Amino acid sequence: MRNHTAITTFILLGLTDDPQLQILIFIFLLITYMLSVVGNLTIIILTLVDSHLKTAMYFFLQNFAFLEISFTSACIPRFLYSLATGDRTITYNACVCQLFFTDVFGIIEFFLLATMSYDRYVAICKPLHYMTIMNHEVCKRLVLCCWVITLLILIPPLCLALELEFCDSNTLDHFLCDANPILNISCSDTWLLEQLVIVCSVLIFIMTLVCVVLSYMFIIRTILRFPSAQQRIKAFSTCSSHMIVVSITYGSCIFMYTKPSAKDELAVNKGVGILITSVSPMLNPFIYTLRNHQVKQACNDLIKRIIFFSKK
């Protein structure tokens, strides 16, 4: 904690003060968190051990699964601890770390989704050159670019946030350390930081959304030119899982920033926060496995191997 600040800890109010409701929330979040970790970890293992899942598409999926585990782990375990013990305090340093990691992993996911849409564009529109364009070295560079761009965008507002002073209130009306609640209780002039956060958010959202929309415009145009209905259905099926995940991710953000009134702002932010940090990471592995024949086959093969070795 810096010397010029008077507050060394924050208090996270959470979602509710009702003890019975807190028990239900704890059980719900514990189940979704465990499913998220197990599901995404399964995808990572499958893409590492199965020789059929060595293409660019599954390399990106592997990285996306890692980000999902990291993102939900930065938010949910601390909230589960708070629900279980009743301890709502969090130190300044822990709060800054949580804010940093949730923002980093969350922003990288947007850029990775845009990269995955480009991968689908190359696979559908340039199938003969797919292995050449999306080789392993290119894929690694694209993932590295996602990390570098995220850090370059995030570091300036984070540096300004570290200079904030907190004089009176230390109560954050949220279940995690989010930018808006922190700015609301600061006694510093936050105008510049607020504008920077808005500019960065819009920049990230627009950049990635344009990439996704353009990719799928070309994809749909190419698919509609296929001569047979079977070819069109097969082509759409390769993109369906990614389209569902993109819809959930961008839909959650759009819903968060189109609130009906200022009065409902905090309630909506908390609700969407739960959706983004627990439900979405849990659903994504099921979306990719249930709608992908290769992943299901790889999962069945892995289960057979485990059963075979256990019998020996």
N, C-alpha and C positions, 0 to 999 in steps of 0.2 A: 504494500500500500504506500502511495506517495505521501510525503510529509504534509503537503498542503491540504489533504483531505481529512475530514473528521470522522468518516465512516469506514470501518474495516470489514464489515459484514453486511450482507443483504438478507432480507426475509422474502421468500417466495410464497405468495399466498395460495398458489395451487389452483385447483378447479372449484372446490367446494369445501365448506366447513362441516357438512353433514357426515357424521362418522360412518353410518351405514352405506352411504353413497361412496365414501372413500374406500370402503372394503370392496365394493363392486368394481370401482375404477382400478384398484390395485390388482384384482384377479384378472380383469380384462387386459390391462397393460402387461402383466406378467406373461399371460398366454400369448399375446400378439408379439411380445419381444422374443420369447423363446422360439416361436414359429418363424419369426423373421431371421434370427440368427441361424437356426437349423436349416431353413429353406435356402437362404443365400449361401451358406457354407456348403451345402450339397451341390449347388450350381458350380461353385469354385472348384470343388473336388472333382466333379464330373468333367469339367473342361480341362483339368490338369491330367487326368488319368486316361480319358477316352481318346483314342486316336482319331475318331470321326469328328471330334469337336475341336479341331485345331485351326479352323478358319478364322478370318477377321471378325466375323459376326460373333463368334463365341468368345474370342479374346476380349472384345468390348463388353460382352455380357458378364464375363468373369470380373472385369474391372468395375462394372456397374454393381454387381453383387457385393464386392468388397466395400464400395462406397455406401451401399445401403446398410451394411452391418456397422460400419464406422459411424454413420450419421445417427442411426437409432441408438447406438451405444453411447453417443455423446449426450443424449437427452434423457432417455427413459430410465436407466439404472439409478441416476441421482434422484429422479422423481419417485421411483419405487421405494428407495431408501427413506425419503421424506414421508411417504404414506405409511410405511411400516413402523417408523420410529416416532413420527410426529415432529421431528426436527426439521424446521423449515429454513433454517439459516444456511447461508452459503458464503464463503469468504470472497473477498474482492478478486483475488487471484484465480480462484476456482471459477468464478462467474465469467471473468475475462476469457479463460481457457475454453469454457463451454460455448461462449458466444463465438469465439474464433473458429473452433472446430466444426460447430454446426453450420456456420456460414461457409467455411471452406468446402466441406463435403457436399453441402446442399448446392452451392454454385457450380462445383465441378460436375455434378449430376446433370445440370442443364446443358453444359457444354458437351458432355459425353453423349447425351441423348441426341444433340445436333449432329455429332460425329457419327453416331449409329444410323441416323437417317441418311447421311451421305453414303455410308456403307451399303444401305439398302438400295440407294439410287444407282450406285455402280453395279451392284449385283443384278438388278432388273434391267437397267438401261444399257449397260456395257458388259454383258455376261462373259463374252469371249476374252475380255481383257481384265476380268475381275481379279484373278490370282496375281497378275502383274501389277495392277494399280494398288490393290490392297494387300501387299506383301507384309510380312511380319515386321520388317524394319519401319515401314510407313505407319503401321498401326501403333507401334511403340512411340513414334514421334508425335502422332496425333494425340495420344493419351498424355504425353508429356506436355504438349501445348495446352491441353485443358487445365493442367495443374498450374503452369506458368502464368497463363492469362488470368486465372482466378486469383492467384496471389498478387499479381500486379494491380488488379482492380480492387482487391480487398485491403491491401496494406495502407493506402492513404487514409481512408475513413477510420481504420483501426488505430492508426497513430494519433489522430485527432481525438478518438474516444478515450485513449489512455490519459489525455490531459483534462478530462472532465473532473469537476469537483462536486462532492456530495456533502451538503451541509446539514440538512434537516431530516428529510425522510430517507429511510433505507428499505422501504417496502416496495417490492416489485409485484404488480398485479398480474402474475403469470405463473406457469408451472416450470418455466425455464428462463434463463437469462437471454432475453431478446432485446433487440436494439430499441424498439419503441418504448417499452417500460423503463429502460435505463435512461433514455433521453428525457422522459417525463419527470423524473425525480431529480435530475441534475440541476444545480443552481448556477451552472456556467451558461454562457451564451451558446446555445446549440444550433443557431440558425444555419451557419456554414456547414456543420456536420449533417444536419437534416437534409439540406439541399444536395450534399455530396452523396448521401445514402440513396436519395431518390434518383439522382442521375445514374449512379452505378446500377441500381435495381432495374431501371428502365433500359439501360444499355445492355445488360445481361439478357433481359427478357426479350427485347427486340432482336438482338443479334442472333440468339439461338432459335427464336421462333421463325424468323425469316429463313434461316437455313433449313429448318424442318419443313416449312410450308413449300419452299421452292423445290426441295428434294421430292416431296410427295406429289407436287404438281407434275413434275417430269415422270415420276413413277406411274401415276394414274394414266397419264397420256400414253405412255408406252404400253401399259397393260391393256388398255382399251383397243390397241391396234393388233393384239394377238388374234390369230384366226379362230381358235377354238375356245369354247367356254371352259373346258378343263384346264387349259393353259392359264387362262385368266384367274380361275379359282386358286390354282396352285401358286401363282405369283402373289395374289393378295394374301394367301395364308402365310407366306414367308414374312410379310410385313405386319400382320394383324397384331401380334403380341406387342411389338414396338409401338404401334399406333395406340393401343389401349393404355400402355404405360405413359406415353406422351400426353394423352388426353387427361389422365388422372393428375399428372404433375402440373401441367399448365392450367388445367381446370381449377385445381385447388388454389393456385396463385391468383387467378382471375377472380375467383369467388372471394378471396381474402381482401382484394382491393376494390371490390364493388359492393361495399356494405350499404344496407338500406338507410342507415342513419348513424350519426356519431354515437348515440346512446348504446347501440348494439356492437360497437367496434371491438371492445375487449372480449365480449362473449364469443363473437365470430372468430377473432384471432386465436382464442384458446381452442375452440372447436376445430378449426382448420389445422391448428398446430398439432393436435392429437392425431388428426387424419394423416398429416404429412410425416410425423415422426414415428408413428407406430403402425397404423393400418396400411399405409402405402408400402412400406418396406416388407410387410408380411404378405401382401397380395402379389407383388412382383414375381417372386419365384414360382408361385402357382400359375400365374398368367403365362410365363415363359415355358413351364414344363407341361402344363395341360394342353397347350396349343401348339406344341412343337414335337413332332414325331421322333426326331433324332435325340432330343434330350430325354424323352420318355424311354426310348430304347437304351440309351446309355445308363439311365437310372436302373432299369431292369437288369442289365448286364452286371452292374456293380453289385446289386442285391444278390444275384446268383453267385458271383465270386465270393462275397462275404459268407453266404450259406455254405458254399463248397469248402472254403478254408476252415470254417467253424466245425464242420463234420469231420474233417481230417484231424 
